[in-house]
């Protein structure tokens, strides 16, 4: 046991502490604690402050190396604390020691070599990792015989003040901490003292916050543990920190799907809400006569403020009430006299007020749709704001040095080029507006757009039908909402609660509650299953939208006999989905996802509840096949039969269901002036033919096997001419599926240098894309450094890969494509305090691109997998910036937290449907129930299906193969021990390693497993109901780990109960998929003890096959992969799900179509703006 000398406090300090403990001062508990800490800090710092300062100066002047400096600091601190300790628990000989949660030392030799997925043991030891880590002492080591007993209100169990060394910015910072009753912190000068709740991880959380805020990579390297911040609110202890036998963290690390972002957010104030300061300007006079009088208002074009003449269209500055804030800037759009001398301000915002934050250009402003009436006395002065328009040759200017300043930094000159939407973080080109001649004196584009938005958000009715008489209602032929027009016969989406059905819905499958009668001797780890929650379950998934066909549009009459137009109503016919019938979910499984049943049941709903319009056709009235009709986009449904809820049977639809099919086609085309329903029907136009869209010539960088390009091809927007992929197996897979594409298998930086130097081909004779050739650029720079799932995200190789984001942006700058897409893991947006995101957007804005970012959940676009991905979209000047696609499928709400917090401000994408969707969720059963049974290690590359597809997804994913052959339905051959473990995992949903029996099993190789021996008392979990021990290592008793406790060749892996208390009991390892659930994020190597432990087939004793993983990503069965089985798994796991990229591609397609329509019409003159080149 290490020995320790007691701290000797000066007498005056002792007396003061005594007074505080006796309550002599009228101080609150918190103030008392702070006073005690202050006294202690002064005592500790008195003799050491100068020494630490001298050492710091020597380090900065390079008189001391980092190693020597760290050693000297430790010596000073040890002396200051008066502590003598045989084993300091700090780094020796440059090796990083780890400490388990209870403070015991982690032995490197404790790592289990028998683990199937064990990585390199030195993965966290960076040669450049700084030395200087202080050890966290155990409870046994922190019991002094000293005067510190006086800290009755702070210390518990006589715990001494302890210290750690926190390495930030080349300086070792000292953290003193005390185990105490309550958690808090008191920061004074250079030393931080933290009161930590006994037995908690609050100290490590505090250190993680402080270190990750400045230098996350060094912190993780240095401490060998870190706290991976998924949302800056909940700091999750990294499994690497304390699991020496770590095979993996539990599933959903990257997804962290259970947590909402809950940290306190900054209150976002609009410019009009900001407090401004009046100026002491007495000389304000109008120049010229009023040009217009409107009631009491007299409008002018010019005004003199002090010695400056300001006119409509000029820009001015306004002083904020808080002098620490920069000047507010606005354009004057109107000047008038109305008792006071007034002006209308159309505000600009600075780059620091956008998501760009500190990365923005201090001279660049952004237009915002915010405006305000203000007194001219608030004007601080006139400023010069220029509009930076894209040059005529913008597309060909990529790669050129552009160091020319737009304007001089004189404090009064600024420029702008984009409009900014603060809620969605969208940077867009300013809309083209042309004020009429008679309102130029008071035209405000912001007011116009805001009024249009407000009007669109309110439901409205028009075209009253005179042949429809009622004493209580007025009927109409047309209703509008959010820019969409609705007529009788149109079909609409409604929220699930809008109406119910006559047939009682089948009850959802009940969760299997935890068994209480389990034999604890046979299943000693079952007690860890304390929750009924099952990862990957769809039981909480919402219902898809209700669908109804409009029968009547009406408003109720008020007491004065006039219609209440503020609250229009719809009377509709209900459509049943298959799952809404008595058949329940089983009926939906075999049906098409867009199949409905007609019903004569009716419902009345508020017009404001309508979520959008869809097309529902009677299948026999279609002039094409149901498959062709359905493939032409979402929002297309059909019905063949009617559902009778009373008889619970299917019938032929009635005549009025069939005859109404041709009504209401066309998007807001009907403008008939008829006075009745007959005239209304005649005025309906047929559905317009879809415009042919030319495919964009695309370059796919970091293409992998081609998931991103595949989705764009399916959307019909892209033709991939070139792809770059350094890893040869993935490049070969891309070639197999895209034989017409030129695939480069070399460094993207080398290729770009060749092009920029004027080369036409590379060393292999492949033609290089030239400037002007690339119309769309898409890619996902390697994400190992960003992904929360990669526990080695601080290694040099990953850090190097992160720089490929910059390489990718260089491609964008050189080729100047019309559209740009960057895909990455969800953590991309928060990596390095969101600085990588900010700099990426900053680069795009600097190039002149419109851009935005968002988080999308792949499960909402048609795959049975949770996979959240960060997407950055950009569009060239003159193009339309795509919007993010609305969700198509409902999905588990826990996995759909898609907002992003940057600098304490929450951002959401343009998606309005949230957790809703037009289709039901896709399940594991939908995905792979038709695939033939195979065994562990199956290796036949081509087999037959042995059956027809059973679900819509299976029919869709198989495609129309002439001779259907099932490829790559192969799975990894697991070791005999792992195979035995899989065989003993029950088939019930939620089963995992905790259900394994503790028995001896004869393996296929002839050996026999051992029973796991429980040799220690577990102070956290106690003993079993039969009195049996539950600990497998001495650390369970609070002592140091003993290597002799390790056990091998047991059916229950020894390492899991060893560290389960600290890692949520390793929930999900050796877990089975649930037929009615979804996959965890598909990874590059399915391992039962891997990152996504739920990789066992729901019924077969094996891990999922390559083809099953490919289907979980949405790859068609015809899609080919290349290489050995691990190569193929890696190709699948690294890919973008094609259904997700297809949904994005369809949004790009809409933008191209809109641009084509605009070009076909007369161009609109843009508002006159001052232009600088």
N, C-alpha and C positions, 0 to 999 in steps of 0.2 A: 504494500500500500504506500503510495507516495506520502512523504511527510510535508508539513506545511507550517510555517511560522505565522503567528497572529499579527494582524495589523495593529500598529500602535498609534492611536489617535492623540492629537494634542489635547491638553486639559480644557482649553476654551471650547474646542469642538465638542468634547464630551458633555460639558455643562450645557451647551446650547441644545444638543440632542436630548438631554434629560428634560429640559424645559419643554421642548416640543412634544415629547412623549407624555408629559404630565398635563398637557393642554393649557400651559401658561399663556399661550398666545391665542387670540381669537381667529385662528386660521381654519379654513376648510380642510377637509382631508386631502384634497388635491394640492392645495397650497402648502400644506404641511409636508407632503411627499416631495414637492419641488424644492422646498427649503432644505430638507435633509440631503437631497441630491446635490444641491448647490454647495453645501458645506463639504460634502465628500469630494466633489469635483475639485474644489479649491485646495483641499488637502492633497489630493493626488497630483494636481498640476503644479503645485508650488515649486517643487524641486526638479520637475522634468520638462516643463514647457520650453525652457531655453535649450536644453539638450536636443529635444526633438526638432526645434527650429534650425539648430546648427546642422544636424544630420540632413534635414530636408534641403538646406542651401547647398550642402556638399553634393547631394545627389543631383540637383539641378545643374551644378557647375561641373558635373562629371568627375569630381574628385573621388566619389564612391560609386562602385558598381551597384546594380540593383540588389544582388545577393548580399553584399557587405552591408548595404544600407538596411535591408530587411533584418539581418542578424543583429545589427546595432540597435535598431528600434526595439526589437524583442528584448534585448538585454536591459535597455532603459526601462521598459514597461514592467519587466519582471522585478527589477529593483524597486520601482515605484510601488508596486503592489505588495512588496515584502514577501513574495511567494517563492519558496524553493520546492521544485518539483522534479523528481527523478526523470520522468518521461513527460516532456512538455506537450506531447501530442501534436507537434507541429512538424512541418516537412523536414526530413532528414535526408541528406545526400541528394537533394533535388527530387525526391519521390513524393508524390501526392498521396497522403494518407486520407482515408475517409472515416467518418464516424457515423455510427448507426443512430437511430432515433433516441435510444436511451443513453447515448454518450459513449458507448463502447467502441473500441477500435475495430476497424474493418481490416481484415487480413486479405491481401490480394490472393493468397493461396486458397481462399475460401470459395473462389469462383468455381462453379460446377462445370467440369470439362465434359460431362456426359450429355449436357443440354444439346438438343438438336439445333437450336438457333443461336447458340452462344457466339457472340461476336468477338473480335480481337480484344483481349483484355486490356490493351493499352489504348483503347479507342479514345479515352478521355484525357490521356496524357499528351498534351501538346508540348513539343520541345521548347516552344517559345512561351509556355505558360509561366507567368511570373511566380516567384517564390515569395512566401510571406504569409502563408495561411496560418492562422491561429487555431488551435484546437478547442473544441467545445468540451468542457470538463464534465465528467459524470457527477451524479449526485454524491457518490461516495467521496469524491475528491473535493467537494465544496462545503465541507463542514468545519469552519474555523473555530478556534477557541479564542475569540477576540471580543473587543468592546463593541463590535458591530451588533451585539444583541440589542443595542438601543434602538435599532430600526424596527420596532415592533409593528409599525403601520405599513412597513415596506417589505421587510424580509420575512420569509416563512422558513421554519426549520433551520435557522441559523445559516442560511446560504450567503456566501461571501460575494462581494462585487467581483465580477469576472470580466475578462476582455477577449476580444477577437481583433484580428487585423484585417481590415477591408482594403483591398488593393484597387484604387481608382486613379486613373490619370497619372500613372507612374509614382503615386504616393501611397504609402501605407497609412490608412486612416484608422483611428482607434475607436472601437465600439465597446463601451462599458455596458454591462447589462446586469440586472438584478432579477432574481426570481421573486415575484411578488403576487399580491392578491388580485391586482387589476392590471390590465394592459394599457399602456400609454407611452408617450415619449416626451422627453424634455431635452431640447437641443440648445446647448449653450456654447458659444464660441466654436472651438475646434473639436470639442469632444461631445459625443452623443451618448446619452445614458438612456437605457430603455428598461422599463419595468415590464417584466414578462410574466404572464400567468403560468403558474407551476404546471409542469407536465404537458405544456402545449408546444406547438411549433411556431409560436408567435415571433420568437427571436429570428428564426430562419426566414420567416415571411418578411420581417422587417429588413433583414439584410438583403433579401432578394429584391425587394422594392428599391432599396437604395442603390444596390449595385447594378441591377438590370436597367435602372433609369439612366445610368451613365455608360456602363460598359458591360453588356450582358455576356458577351463571349468570354471575356477574361474571368468574369465571376464563375461561369460554369466550368471553365478550365481549372480555375484555381481551387474551387471548393469541391470539385468532383460531384457536386450535387447542385442543382440549381432549382429555381422555381420557374417552370415554363408558364408564361403569362398568356393565357388564351384570350382574356378579355379585360385585363388590367383591373379586374375587380376581385376575382377569385384566383389566388395564387396556388397552383397545384404542385405539390411536391413531386419532383421528377423521380421516377422509379429507379433510375440509375444511381440515385444518391445513396440509397440504403439497401439495395438488394444485391449483395455480392454474387448471387446466383442468377442474376437477372437474365431471363430469356426474353422477357418482354413486359411492357406495360399492358394493362388490360385494354380491351378493345375500345375503339372510338377515341383514341387519344387526340388525333387530329380533329375529329368532329366535336369533341367536348359538347355534345349536343344537349346535355341536360341543363346547361347554364345560360341564363339570359345576362346581358350586360347590365349590371346594376350599380355601377359606380356613379357617384354624384356627377351630374353633367352641368356644364356652364349654361346659364340661361341665355338663350339666343335672342338677342334684341334686334329688331329691325332698325334701320336708320331713323325712321320717324319716331321711334321710341327712345332713341338716344338723347340725352340731355345736352342742349347747346347753350352757348354763352352769348349774351347780347353784347354788341360792341358799343363803345361810347362815341358814336358817329352822329354828329348833329347836322351835317350838311348832306341831306338826301333830297334831291329835287328831280322832277320829271324833265326829260328833254323832248321838246315837241309837244304837239297836241294829242289828245286821245284819238286812237284810230278806231275804237269801237266802244259803244256803251251798252252794257247788258244789265238792266235793272239799276242797282246802285253801283255796280262796278264799272269803272272807266279803265279801259285797257290801253297800255302804252307799249311802244317798241323799245324805248331807251330810258335809262335813268342815270343820274349822276350821283355817285356815292363818294363823298369827300371830293377828291380830285380825279376820280376815274369814271369813265362813262361805260356803263354796262348795258348790253342790249339782249333781247331775246335770242337764245342760241349760244350765248357766252357761258363760260364756266366760272364758278366762284368757289371760294373756300369759306367754311363756317367753323368757328371755334367750338370745340367741345367744352362742356362744363368742367370736365376733368382735364387739367393741363398736361397730364402725362400721356393722354391720347393724342394721336396726330390729327391734323385738321381734317374735317369732313369736306368732301368735294361733291359738287352737283352742277348740273346744267340747268340754266334758267329757261323754262319753257313758256312762261307767261309773266307779265308785269301788270299790276293794276292798283287802283286806288279804291278803297272801300272803308273809309274812315281811317285806315292805316295804309301805309305804303307796303304793298305785298309782292311776293314773287312765288312762283311754283317751282319747286326744286325736284328735278329727276336725279336721283342719287347715283353716284359711283361708289364702289367699294374698293378698298386696297387689297392687294394680294394676301396680306397677313390676315384679312378677314375671311379668306376662302380656305378651302382644304389645303391649299399650297403652303399656308403658314409662313414660316421663316425662310422657306426655299424660294419665295416669289421675288420677282424683280421689284425693287422699291419704287420704280418710276411707272410701273404698269398698273393701270386701273381696270376695273371690270364694270360694265353696265349691270345694274340690277333693276328688277321691276318693282322699285320702291320710290315713292314720290310723296311730296308734302307741301302744304301751303305754309309760308313763313314770312315774317316781317323782314323788310330789307335791312333793318337795324342789326340783324344777325350776321350780315355779310362781313366777312373778315377782309376779303380782297379778291381781286380778279386773278384767275389762273389760266394757263394755256393747256388745254387737253386736246391732243390730236388723235384722229382715228388712223390707225395703222392698217391700211388695206392690203390684202395679198397682191403681189405683183402679177402682171399678166403671164409671166414666165415662171410662176411659182413652182410648178411641177418639175421643172428642169433645173432648179437651183439647188437641189440637194447635194450635200457633200462639199459645198463651197464655204470657205471661211467668211463668216459674216460678223466681223467685229465692229462694224459701223454702228455708232450709237444712234438710236432713233431720235433722241433729243438730248439736250444738255441738262445736266443735273444742277439746276439753279434754284431748286426749292419751289419753283412756281410753274414748272413745266412737267407734263405727264402725257402718257399715251394710253390708248385702249384699243383692243381688237376683238374682244369677245364679250358676250352676255353671260352672267353667272347665275345659276339657280342654286341657292344656298341649302335647300332641303335635300336635293338629290346630287349635289356636287357636279352639276353639268355645266361645262363651258361650251357655249354655242355661238355661232356667228350672229351678230345682231340682225333681227328680222328686217326685211325690206318693208318700209312703210312710206307712204306718200300722202301727206296731209293735203286736204283740199285748200284751194286758195282762200276761201272765206273763213278758215279757222286756223291759219298758220300762226296767228298772234297768240293762240292759247292751246296749241296742239301738244299733247304729251303722250308719247308712245306707250309709256308704262301704264298710264290711266286706261288707254284703249285695251291693252292686253289684259289688265286686271279685270276690267268690266266684262270682257268676253269670257274670261274664266268663270267669273261669278255667275254670269248668265247661263253658261253651259252646265254648271253644277246644280241649277234649279230645274225641276221638271216643268214642262210647259205644254199646253194643248192649243190646238187651233183647228180650223176647218170644222165648225159645228155641223152636225147632220140634222137637217130640218125634218126629215121624214121619220126620225126617231123621237117620239114624244113621251115624256114622263113627267109626273108631277113633282118628283123629288130629284131627278137627275137631268143633266144635259150631256148628250153624247157627242163625241168628236171623231174625226177621221184620222187625226195625226197627233202624235205626242213626241216631244223631243226631250233628251236628257244626255248631258255630256257630249254634245255634238252629234249624237246618233238620232235618227228618226225611226219612229215605230208606228206601224199601221195595223189595222185589224188583219189577222192572218199571219202576222209575224210571230216568230217563236223567240222566247226570251229566257235568259238565265235569271235565277232568283236564289237567294240564300236558302240553305236547307230548312231553316225555321220558318220560311215564308208560308208553307202549307204542309199538311200531313196527308197521309193516304188512308183510304177506307180499310185496307187490310193492315192488320197489325204486323209490324216488321218483326222479322225473326230476331230473337235475342242474340246478342253477340256471344261468342264462345267464352265461357267463364274461365278465369285464370285458375290454374291448379294451385290451391293454397298449400302452404308448407305443411308437410306431414309431421305429425307429432309422435307417431308410433314407430319412428325409424330406429333400427337396432344400432345404437351408438358405438357398440364395439365393432360391428361390421362396417359401418359407414362413419368413421370418427370425424370426418370433416364436414358432414352434412349440416352441423350446427351453424356453420358460417353463412348459410343461405337464409338470412334473416328477413329478406325482402321478397315480396311477390313480383316485383318489377322484373320484366324480362327484356333484356336488350334486343333490339330488332323486332319488337312486337308492334303490330298495327292496330292493337285494340283501341288506342286513343286517336287513331286517324279519323278526321271528320268525314262526313258524307260529301259527295260531290254536289254541285249546284242542282237545284230543282230546275226543271224545264217545263214551260207552259206555252200554249199558243193563245194569242190575244183574241178574245171573242168580242169584247167591248172596251172602248176607252170612254170614260165619263167623269164628270165632277158632280158631287152632291150639291144641291141647291141650299144656299144659306136662308136664314129667316126672311131676308128681304127679297127672296126669289131669284137672286143672281147666283151664278155658279161659283163655287169655291175653287178658283183656278190655282190656288197655292197648294192644293192637296188633290191632284188628279189620281184616279183609281183605274185599275185594269181588272176586267173580268176575264179569266182564262180557263182553258181546258188543261187538265193535268196530264203530263206524260209520265208513265211509269218507267223506271229503269228495271232491268231484270232482277236486281237485288232488292227492289222495293216490293216485289210480288211475294207470294207465299213461299216461293222457292228459296228466297234469301240469297246469301253469298254464293251458294252452290249454283244457283241459276245464272249468276253473272260470270262464273268461271268459264263456262262453255260458250257464252254469247260474245258477239262483237262488242267492243268497248263503246261503240257509238250507236248501239241498237237500243231502241225505245219501244214502248207499247202505247198505243193510243188509249185514251180513257175519256169517257163522257163526264167524269167527275169535274166539278168546277170549283174555282176559288177566286176570291177577290183580294187583291193586294194593292199596296200603295205604289204608285209609279216610282217613287224615290227609292224603292227597294230593288229595282231592276239593275242587274249587274252587266248587262250586255245582250247582244242579239246573236242568235244562231240560226242555222238553216236546218229544218227538219222536213224530209221528203218521204212520201210514200214510195217504197222501193219499186213497185210495179209501174210507177209513173216516170221513173228515170229513163233517160235515153242512153245511158251507159251502165256498166256493171256497178254494183254496190262498191266493189273494191276500187274501181277507178274514181268513182264519185268521192269516196272517203279519202283517197290519197291526195286529193287536190287541196288539202289544208285542214286545219282544225276547225272547230265550230260547225262540223257537218254531221248530222245525225239522220237516221232513217228508221222507219217502222214498217212492219209487214202485217202485224196483228194488233188487235185491241185486247186490253185486259179487263175482265169483269171481276171486280173484287168480291161481289156477292157470291158468285158461283165458283170463284177461284179458278177460272178457266180462260183460255185464249179464244178469241172470236175474230171473224172478219171485221175490219174497221167499217164504220157506218159511212154512208155516202158523203155526209157533210165533212168528214175527216179527209176524204180523198179529194173532194172538189175544192177544198181550201188550200191545197198544196201550191197552186200557182199564184196565190195572192201574196202581195208584200215582197216580191223579189226586187232586188236592186237596192242599193244603199242610199236611201233618202231620195230616190228619183221621182217618186210620185208627187205631182204638184197639181193634181186635178182640181178643177173648180166646181165639180159637181156637187149637188146638194143632197145626195143620198148614197147608200152603199153600192147600188148598181153602178152609178157613175164613178164611184171611188174605185171599184174593181177594174173597170175598163181603163182607168188611168194608170194602172200599175205597169211598169216597164219590166221586160224580161231581164234576167240576170245578165249583166254585161260580160262579154268575153274577156278572160284574163289577158292582160297585156304581156306580150312576149318580152322577156328580160334577157339581154345578152349576158353570158357568163363572164365573170371577172377573171382575168388572168392572175393566178395566185401563186405566191411563193410561200411555202410552209417551212419555217425555220424550227429546228429542234422537233422535227416532225414525228419522231418515234415510228410506230407502225402505221400511223395515219388516221387516228380517231377524229381529230379535228377536221381534216380534209374530207373524211367520209361523210360527216354530218353536213358540211357545206355542199357536197355533191348531191346529197339527198334533198337539200333545200332548193337545188337548181340554181344557185347563185354563183357557183365557183367552178372553175376548171383549173386544177393544180398542174401548172406547167413545170414547176421546179420544187424540189424538197431538199433539205439539208439535214442529215442525220449521221453523226459520227459513229454510233454503235452499229456495227455491220449487220448483226441479225435483224435489228429493227429496220434498217435500211433495205435489207432484202425482202422483208415482209411488205414494206411500202411498195417496192417494185412489183411484187406478186399481185397486189391489188390495184395498182395503178401503172400498167405497163407503158402508158404513153408519157409518163412523167420522167423528167431528168432528175435523178437522185444523186446528190453529191454526198460522198462519205468522207468528208474532211472538215477541218476546223473552219467554222463560219468566219472567224476573223481573217484567216488566210484568203478565203474566197472573196471577201469584200475588198481586201487590199488588191487582189488581182484585178477586180473590176475597176476600182478607182485608179489603178495605174494604166488603164486602157486595154487590158487583155480581153480577148473575145472568148477564149477557151481556157480550161485548166490543164494540168499536166496529163490528164487522161483523154484530152480532146473533147470533153463535154462542153457544150456551148453555155456560156455564162449569161444570165439575164442582164440586160443593159438598162441604163436609165430611161424611164418612160415605158418599159415593158411591163412592170409589175403594177397591177391595179388593186390587188388585195394582199396584205401581208398578215400572216397569222402564225402564231407559235406560242410555245410555253417554255420559257427559259428554265433550265433545271432548277428544281425547288428544294433540294436537300437542305440547304441552309435556312429555308423558311418554314419547312413543314414541321409541325409539332410532333408528327409521328416519327421523325427521324431523330433518334436520341443522340446521334453523333453530329448534331448540327453545328458544332463549333470547330470541326476539323478543318485543316488547311484546305483540303480538296474541296469541301463544300463551300468554303469562303471564296475560293477561286471561282467556283461555278457561279456564285452570285453575281460576279462581274459580267456574266453573259447577258444579264439584263441590259447592261450598257451596250454590249455588242448588238443586241437586238434593236435597241433604239437607234443605233448607228445605221442599221439597214433601213429603218423607217426614214431617217433623215436623208439618206442618199437616194433611195428609190422614190420617195414621196408618193406612196400608193394612195388611192382614193379612200380605202378603208384599212384600218389597222386593228388587230385584236391581240391582246396579251392575256394568256391564261396562266393561272398559278394557284397554289394552295391558298386556303382561306387566310393563313397566317401572313401572307404577303402584305396585306394591308396594315398589319400592326408591327411588322418586323422593324427593329431599330426605331421604336417610337414612331412608326409610320413614315420614317424618313425615306425609305426606299419607294414607297407609294408616292410621296410628295415629289421626290426628284423625278420619278417617271412621268408624272403628270406635268411637272414643270418643263421637262424637255419637250413634251408634245406641244404645250402651249407656246413655248419659245419658237418651235418650228412653224407655228401658225395653225396647228390642228385644233379642231373641236374635240373634246374628250370628256369621258366620264368613267366611273368605276362602280362596281357593285358585287355583291355576293349572290351566287345562284346555287340552289340545291338540285343536284341532278335527279334525285328521286321525284321531283315535281315535274319532270319532263319525260317520264316513261320508263325508268329503270327501277328494279327492285333493290336499290342500294342507296345508302346515305353517303353523299359525297358533295361537300360544300366547296365551291371553287371561287376564287377572286377573278373577275373579268374586267379588263380595261378596254374600252372601245374608243376609237378615234375616227374622225372623218375629215377629209381635206376641205379646205375652203370651197364653198360652192356646193358641197354635198350636204345631205341631211344626216345628222348624227343619229345612229340607230338607238332605239329605246330597248331596254331589257325586256325579254319576252315574259308575258304573264304566265303563271303556273298553269300547266295543263292537267296535272294529276294531283289529287289530295295526297298528303304525306304526313307522317308522324309529326305532330307539332313540336316535339322536343328537338327535332332535327332541323327545324325551320327558323331558327334565330339568325336572320340575315342582315341585321343592321350592323353598322360599323361605327366605332367611336374613334375619332381622331382629335387630339388636343381637347378632350373632354366635351366634344360636340358629337351628337349622334347623327349619322347620315343613313338615309334609306335610298333605295333605288326607286325608279319610277313605277315599280310594280304596285298595283292597287289591290289585287285580290288576296294578298297575304297568304294565309294557309288554305284558302279555297282552291277549287279546281273544277274543271268541266268534266273530268273523268275520274273514276275510282282509282285507288292506288294499285300499283302492280306488285304482286307478291312473289315469294320464292316459288310457290306452286305454279303460278303463271309462267315463271321463267324456265323451269327445268323439269317439271313432272313428266314430260314425254320422253325424256332421254333414257336409253336402255340402262339396265343395271350393270355396273362394272365393279371389279374388286380393287383392293389396295394394290397399287403398282401397275394398273392396266396400261398397256403400252401400244395397243393397236391404233395406228394413226388414222385409219379409215374403217368404219363399220357402217352397218345399215341402221336406220332408225328403229326398225321393228315396231312400227305403229304410226298412226296418224297424229297430227297435232291436236291437242285438246283445248287449248285456250286461244284467245285472240292474239296474245303476244307470241305464242308459238307459231301460229299461222303466219304472222307478220315477219317473224325473225327467220323462219325457214325460207321465205320467199317462194319464187316459182321455179325451182330447180327442175330441169327435165329428168335427170336421173339423180334423185336425192341421195347424197352420200354424207354421212356424219363424220366430220374431221375433228381431230384433236380432242376427242372425248377420252383423255388420258389423265391419270393422276399420279402423283408422286408415290414412290415405293418407300413407305416409312419403315423404320427399324422394327424388329420383332417386339421390342418392349413397347414402343409407341403404338404399334398395331394392336397389341393386347389392351392397352389403355383405351383406345378407341372402341374396341369391341365391348368393353364394360361400361361405356357411357350410355345411360338409358336413352330411349327414343322420345321421351316426353319433352315438350318445349321448355327451354330454360335449363336443360341438363348441361352440366360441365364437370370439371375435375372433382368438385366437391361431392359428387354423387358416386365416386369410385369406391369400391369395397376394399378393405384392407385385408387382402388374402394373398396366398401364394398361388401363382399361375404358371403352368408349364408353357413355355414359349415355343414358337415354331422352329427355332434353332436348337431345340432340345434342352435349353437351360430353364431354370425355374426362378421366378422372382422371389424376393424376400418380402416379408411383412414389414411395414414401417413401424419402428419402435418409438414409442412416446416416453421419453426419459426424464423430462423436466416439467416442473409446474409452470403453467402459463399465468402470470400475474394479472393479465388483462382478461382472459376468458375463463379462468378458474379451471375446474374439473368437469368431466362429463357427468351425466345423470347417474352413471354407474360408479362414479368416483375415480375414473381413469384419468391419467395425466393427459395434457393436450400439447405440451411443448416438445419440440424435437431438437432444441439447442439451448445451451445455457443462457443465451440472450433473452429467452422467454422469461427468465427469472430476474432480468435486469442486469445480468453480468455480461462480460465480454464473450464474444463468440469463441467457441472452442472447435478448432478444425477436426478434432477427434469425434465430434458429434455427427459429422456428415455421414449420410447413408446413401448407398447406390443400389440400382436394380430393384427398386420398389415400384409397385403398381401405382401408388400415390407418390408423385414426385416429391422428394424430401424438401426441395427448395421452396415449394409453394406454401406449405404450412410454416416453414421457417420464417418467411417474410410476409405472410398473408395479412397479419394484423396492420401492417403499414401500407398496404396497397389494395384496400377494398376487397380483401380476401381473394385477389386475382380472379375476380368475377369474369367469366367468359372464356377462360383458358380451357382448352379441350371442349369447347362449347359446340353444340349442334345448332344448325340453322333451324328456324321454325317455318313450316310450310306456309303458314299464313302471315309470315313476317317479311323482313327484308335483310339483305346482306349488310354487314358493316362495310366500311370503305374497302373496296377491293385493292389489295396490295400486291407487291411484286413477288412475294413468296409465301403462299399459304402454309402456315405452321400452326399446329395445335397450341404451341406455346409461343406463338409469334404475336406481332402487333395486333392482328385481328384474330384472336383466339377462336372466335366462332367460325370455324372453317370446316366443320364436320358436316357431312351430308345428313339431312333430316332422318333418314332411315338406314342408309348403308354405312358400314364401318370403314370409312375412308375420308380423306380430305376431298374438297371439291375439285373437279377436273378443270383442265384448261378451257374447255368449251363452256362449262357452267360459269366460270369466271367471266368469259367473254360475253356470255348472255347477260350477266349481271351488269356489264358495261353497256349493253345495247348493240353489240356488234352482230351483224347478220351471220347466220351459219355459213354463208358462202365466203366469209372473210377468212383469209389465210394468215397463218403465223409461221415464223421460220426459226429453225434451230432446235436445240434440245428442249426438254420440258421446262427447265428453269428459265431458259431464254424466252420461251413463249409466255410463261407466267409473268415475267418481267415486262414484256411488251404490252400485255393486257393491263397490268397494274399501273403502268405509267401513262396510259392513254387517256384522252378526253372522251367521255361517253358520247358516241355519235348522236344520240337523241338530244343531248344538251346543245351540241354545236349546230344541229339542224334547227333547233328553235331559235338560236341566235342568227343563223343564216337566213331564216325567213324574215326576221326583222330587218336585216340588211337589204333583203330583196324588196321589202316595202319602201325603203328609202330610195332605192334605185328607181322603182316605179313612180314614186312621187316626183322625183327629179325629172324623169322622162315626161310626165304630164305637164310639169311647169315649163319645160323647154318647148313643148308643143303649143303652148299658148303665148299670147303677147307678153313680153317681159314687162315686169313692173318696175317703174323707176324708183330707185332707192332715195330715201330721205337725204337731202343735201348735207354732207358732212365735210369738214376740213380734213384733207388727206395729206399724210406725209409719206414719203418714199424712203 
